[in-house]
Amino acid sequence: MDRRVLAMGTELRVHLEGTGDLGKASEAALAETQRIEAACSTWNPASAWSRLNAARGAAVPLAAEWIGLLETVKGWTARTEGAFDPVLWALLNAWGIRQGGAHPSPEAVAQAREASGAALLRLDARSGMAQLGHPAAGLEEGGFLKGYALDRMKAAAQAQAGLLDFGGQLLAWGSPVEASVADPLDRQRPRLTFRLNEASLSCSGTSERGRHILDPRSGEPCPAWGSTAVVAADGLTADVLSTALYVLGPKAGLRWAERHDVAAAFLLRDGSIRLSPAFRSLHPTLILREPR
């Protein structure tokens, strides 16, 4: 069973195998994506997360699922030494990331930094309320929501085997598939190939959208040094860490991946590739870059 739809502003491909009604399974998976997008997409002004962003510091009710998800992603801020942060709305606006780019003044960046940071996100699971501790603060879901949706789609489909491709992030289970990581200078040319199974592959870089990845620690766009690839057991972790390790950069990011036994690859614009031991254990095939 194969399906292809547009979701969260990108292409979603669903491939399911096994016994049972795969058409019904694919519908269940797609319904999960629609449910998550309707509740969490900040591109949708009617979503629960958009209402939180628009509340200007007031507490708003959130479903237990979304409070739990936000607690999880907020925890990644400390674990990644501040390289990942879900509360970047003010900085995103300052740099015009969704509007094609801007050149804010140092004063505007400083003001946006005051309205950014996971410490501003207050979650109360008992009361089911969420609050942002600055009137200009807001959630930015681009670094984790697709990964979470992949995990929920897999759970909803209940298929024996499958491959989900959500805008380039993969989640495979049941049987191994060949996966590739593209050259940061040419997205049509693979530099690494390996077998992916019971895991998700997420890549982050600046080759397609320019310098759109922000460093939460400085408030500045990250340099265009190349790309990262992370393989993890679930989509949410892979999504978060591919962004965080790109922010950390190829040296500090590789050290972090080694300390935490994360399968990570760092592809530099000069053609060099650095792999963590956990990524090497996947037995990737390295493809030489052709002379330009």
Secondary structure as a PSIPRED ss2 file (coil, helix, strand):
# PSIPRED VFORMAT (PSIPRED V4.0)

   1 M C   1.000  0.000  0.000
   2 D E   0.000  0.000  1.000
   3 R E   0.000  0.000  1.000
   4 R E   0.000  0.000  1.000
   5 V E   0.000  0.000  1.000
   6 L E   0.000  0.000  1.000
   7 A E   0.000  0.000  1.000
   8 M C   1.000  0.000  0.000
   9 G C   1.000  0.000  0.000
  10 T E   0.000  0.000  1.000
  11 E E   0.000  0.000  1.000
  12 L E   0.000  0.000  1.000
  13 R E   0.000  0.000  1.000
  14 V E   0.000  0.000  1.000
  15 H E   0.000  0.000  1.000
  16 L E   0.000  0.000  1.000
  17 E E   0.000  0.000  1.000
  18 G C   1.000  0.000  0.000
  19 T C   1.000  0.000  0.000
  20 G C   1.000  0.000  0.000
  21 D C   1.000  0.000  0.000
  22 L H   0.000  1.000  0.000
  23 G H   0.000  1.000  0.000
  24 K H   0.000  1.000  0.000
  25 A H   0.000  1.000  0.000
  26 S H   0.000  1.000  0.000
  27 E H   0.000  1.000  0.000
  28 A H   0.000  1.000  0.000
  29 A H   0.000  1.000  0.000
  30 L H   0.000  1.000  0.000
  31 A H   0.000  1.000  0.000
  32 E H   0.000  1.000  0.000
  33 T H   0.000  1.000  0.000
  34 Q H   0.000  1.000  0.000
  35 R H   0.000  1.000  0.000
  36 I H   0.000  1.000  0.000
  37 E H   0.000  1.000  0.000
  38 A H   0.000  1.000  0.000
  39 A H   0.000  1.000  0.000
  40 C H   0.000  1.000  0.000
  41 S C   1.000  0.000  0.000
  42 T C   1.000  0.000  0.000
  43 W C   1.000  0.000  0.000
  44 N C   1.000  0.000  0.000
  45 P C   1.000  0.000  0.000
  46 A C   1.000  0.000  0.000
  47 S C   1.000  0.000  0.000
  48 A H   0.000  1.000  0.000
  49 W H   0.000  1.000  0.000
  50 S H   0.000  1.000  0.000
  51 R H   0.000  1.000  0.000
  52 L H   0.000  1.000  0.000
  53 N H   0.000  1.000  0.000
  54 A H   0.000  1.000  0.000
  55 A C   1.000  0.000  0.000
  56 R C   1.000  0.000  0.000
  57 G C   1.000  0.000  0.000
  58 A C   1.000  0.000  0.000
  59 A C   1.000  0.000  0.000
  60 V E   0.000  0.000  1.000
  61 P E   0.000  0.000  1.000
  62 L C   1.000  0.000  0.000
  63 A C   1.000  0.000  0.000
  64 A H   0.000  1.000  0.000
  65 E H   0.000  1.000  0.000
  66 W H   0.000  1.000  0.000
  67 I H   0.000  1.000  0.000
  68 G H   0.000  1.000  0.000
  69 L H   0.000  1.000  0.000
  70 L H   0.000  1.000  0.000
  71 E H   0.000  1.000  0.000
  72 T H   0.000  1.000  0.000
  73 V H   0.000  1.000  0.000
  74 K H   0.000  1.000  0.000
  75 G H   0.000  1.000  0.000
  76 W H   0.000  1.000  0.000
  77 T H   0.000  1.000  0.000
  78 A H   0.000  1.000  0.000
  79 R H   0.000  1.000  0.000
  80 T C   1.000  0.000  0.000
  81 E C   1.000  0.000  0.000
  82 G C   1.000  0.000  0.000
  83 A C   1.000  0.000  0.000
  84 F C   1.000  0.000  0.000
  85 D C   1.000  0.000  0.000
  86 P C   1.000  0.000  0.000
  87 V C   1.000  0.000  0.000
  88 L C   1.000  0.000  0.000
  89 W H   0.000  1.000  0.000
  90 A H   0.000  1.000  0.000
  91 L H   0.000  1.000  0.000
  92 L H   0.000  1.000  0.000
  93 N H   0.000  1.000  0.000
  94 A H   0.000  1.000  0.000
  95 W C   1.000  0.000  0.000
  96 G C   1.000  0.000  0.000
  97 I H   0.000  1.000  0.000
  98 R H   0.000  1.000  0.000
  99 Q H   0.000  1.000  0.000
 100 G C   1.000  0.000  0.000
 101 G C   1.000  0.000  0.000
 102 A C   1.000  0.000  0.000
 103 H C   1.000  0.000  0.000
 104 P C   1.000  0.000  0.000
 105 S C   1.000  0.000  0.000
 106 P H   0.000  1.000  0.000
 107 E H   0.000  1.000  0.000
 108 A H   0.000  1.000  0.000
 109 V H   0.000  1.000  0.000
 110 A H   0.000  1.000  0.000
 111 Q H   0.000  1.000  0.000
 112 A H   0.000  1.000  0.000
 113 R H   0.000  1.000  0.000
 114 E H   0.000  1.000  0.000
 115 A C   1.000  0.000  0.000
 116 S C   1.000  0.000  0.000
 117 G C   1.000  0.000  0.000
 118 A H   0.000  1.000  0.000
 119 A H   0.000  1.000  0.000
 120 L H   0.000  1.000  0.000
 121 L E   0.000  0.000  1.000
 122 R E   0.000  0.000  1.000
 123 L E   0.000  0.000  1.000
 124 D E   0.000  0.000  1.000
 125 A C   1.000  0.000  0.000
 126 R C   1.000  0.000  0.000
 127 S C   1.000  0.000  0.000
 128 G C   1.000  0.000  0.000
 129 M E   0.000  0.000  1.000
 130 A E   0.000  0.000  1.000
 131 Q E   0.000  0.000  1.000
 132 L E   0.000  0.000  1.000
 133 G C   1.000  0.000  0.000
 134 H C   1.000  0.000  0.000
 135 P C   1.000  0.000  0.000
 136 A C   1.000  0.000  0.000
 137 A C   1.000  0.000  0.000
 138 G C   1.000  0.000  0.000
 139 L C   1.000  0.000  0.000
 140 E C   1.000  0.000  0.000
 141 E H   0.000  1.000  0.000
 142 G H   0.000  1.000  0.000
 143 G H   0.000  1.000  0.000
 144 F C   1.000  0.000  0.000
 145 L H   0.000  1.000  0.000
 146 K H   0.000  1.000  0.000
 147 G H   0.000  1.000  0.000
 148 Y H   0.000  1.000  0.000
 149 A H   0.000  1.000  0.000
 150 L H   0.000  1.000  0.000
 151 D H   0.000  1.000  0.000
 152 R H   0.000  1.000  0.000
 153 M H   0.000  1.000  0.000
 154 K H   0.000  1.000  0.000
 155 A H   0.000  1.000  0.000
 156 A H   0.000  1.000  0.000
 157 A H   0.000  1.000  0.000
 158 Q C   1.000  0.000  0.000
 159 A C   1.000  0.000  0.000
 160 Q C   1.000  0.000  0.000
 161 A E   0.000  0.000  1.000
 162 G E   0.000  0.000  1.000
 163 L E   0.000  0.000  1.000
 164 L E   0.000  0.000  1.000
 165 D E   0.000  0.000  1.000
 166 F E   0.000  0.000  1.000
 167 G C   1.000  0.000  0.000
 168 G C   1.000  0.000  0.000
 169 Q E   0.000  0.000  1.000
 170 L E   0.000  0.000  1.000
 171 L E   0.000  0.000  1.000
 172 A E   0.000  0.000  1.000
 173 W E   0.000  0.000  1.000
 174 G C   1.000  0.000  0.000
 175 S C   1.000  0.000  0.000
 176 P C   1.000  0.000  0.000
 177 V E   0.000  0.000  1.000
 178 E E   0.000  0.000  1.000
 179 A E   0.000  0.000  1.000
 180 S E   0.000  0.000  1.000
 181 V E   0.000  0.000  1.000
 182 A E   0.000  0.000  1.000
 183 D E   0.000  0.000  1.000
 184 P C   1.000  0.000  0.000
 185 L C   1.000  0.000  0.000
 186 D E   0.000  0.000  1.000
 187 R E   0.000  0.000  1.000
 188 Q E   0.000  0.000  1.000
 189 R E   0.000  0.000  1.000
 190 P E   0.000  0.000  1.000
 191 R E   0.000  0.000  1.000
 192 L E   0.000  0.000  1.000
 193 T E   0.000  0.000  1.000
 194 F E   0.000  0.000  1.000
 195 R E   0.000  0.000  1.000
 196 L E   0.000  0.000  1.000
 197 N C   1.000  0.000  0.000
 198 E C   1.000  0.000  0.000
 199 A E   0.000  0.000  1.000
 200 S E   0.000  0.000  1.000
 201 L E   0.000  0.000  1.000
 202 S E   0.000  0.000  1.000
 203 C E   0.000  0.000  1.000
 204 S E   0.000  0.000  1.000
 205 G E   0.000  0.000  1.000
 206 T C   1.000  0.000  0.000
 207 S C   1.000  0.000  0.000
 208 E C   1.000  0.000  0.000
 209 R C   1.000  0.000  0.000
 210 G C   1.000  0.000  0.000
 211 R C   1.000  0.000  0.000
 212 H C   1.000  0.000  0.000
 213 I C   1.000  0.000  0.000
 214 L E   0.000  0.000  1.000
 215 D E   0.000  0.000  1.000
 216 P C   1.000  0.000  0.000
 217 R C   1.000  0.000  0.000
 218 S C   1.000  0.000  0.000
 219 G C   1.000  0.000  0.000
 220 E E   0.000  0.000  1.000
 221 P E   0.000  0.000  1.000
 222 C C   1.000  0.000  0.000
 223 P C   1.000  0.000  0.000
 224 A C   1.000  0.000  0.000
 225 W C   1.000  0.000  0.000
 226 G E   0.000  0.000  1.000
 227 S E   0.000  0.000  1.000
 228 T E   0.000  0.000  1.000
 229 A E   0.000  0.000  1.000
 230 V E   0.000  0.000  1.000
 231 V E   0.000  0.000  1.000
 232 A E   0.000  0.000  1.000
 233 A C   1.000  0.000  0.000
 234 D C   1.000  0.000  0.000
 235 G H   0.000  1.000  0.000
 236 L H   0.000  1.000  0.000
 237 T H   0.000  1.000  0.000
 238 A H   0.000  1.000  0.000
 239 D H   0.000  1.000  0.000
 240 V H   0.000  1.000  0.000
 241 L H   0.000  1.000  0.000
 242 S H   0.000  1.000  0.000
 243 T H   0.000  1.000  0.000
 244 A H   0.000  1.000  0.000
 245 L H   0.000  1.000  0.000
 246 Y H   0.000  1.000  0.000
 247 V H   0.000  1.000  0.000
 248 L H   0.000  1.000  0.000
 249 G H   0.000  1.000  0.000
 250 P H   0.000  1.000  0.000
 251 K H   0.000  1.000  0.000
 252 A H   0.000  1.000  0.000
 253 G H   0.000  1.000  0.000
 254 L H   0.000  1.000  0.000
 255 R H   0.000  1.000  0.000
 256 W H   0.000  1.000  0.000
 257 A H   0.000  1.000  0.000
 258 E H   0.000  1.000  0.000
 259 R H   0.000  1.000  0.000
 260 H C   1.000  0.000  0.000
 261 D C   1.000  0.000  0.000
 262 V C   1.000  0.000  0.000
 263 A E   0.000  0.000  1.000
 264 A E   0.000  0.000  1.000
 265 A E   0.000  0.000  1.000
 266 F E   0.000  0.000  1.000
 267 L E   0.000  0.000  1.000
 268 L E   0.000  0.000  1.000
 269 R C   1.000  0.000  0.000
 270 D C   1.000  0.000  0.000
 271 G C   1.000  0.000  0.000
 272 S C   1.000  0.000  0.000
 273 I E   0.000  0.000  1.000
 274 R E   0.000  0.000  1.000
 275 L E   0.000  0.000  1.000
 276 S C   1.000  0.000  0.000
 277 P H   0.000  1.000  0.000
 278 A H   0.000  1.000  0.000
 279 F H   0.000  1.000  0.000
 280 R H   0.000  1.000  0.000
 281 S C   1.000  0.000  0.000
 282 L C   1.000  0.000  0.000
 283 H C   1.000  0.000  0.000
 284 P C   1.000  0.000  0.000
 285 T E   0.000  0.000  1.000
 286 L E   0.000  0.000  1.000
 287 I C   1.000  0.000  0.000
 288 L C   1.000  0.000  0.000
 289 R C   1.000  0.000  0.000
 290 E C   1.000  0.000  0.000
 291 P C   1.000  0.000  0.000
 292 R C   1.000  0.000  0.000
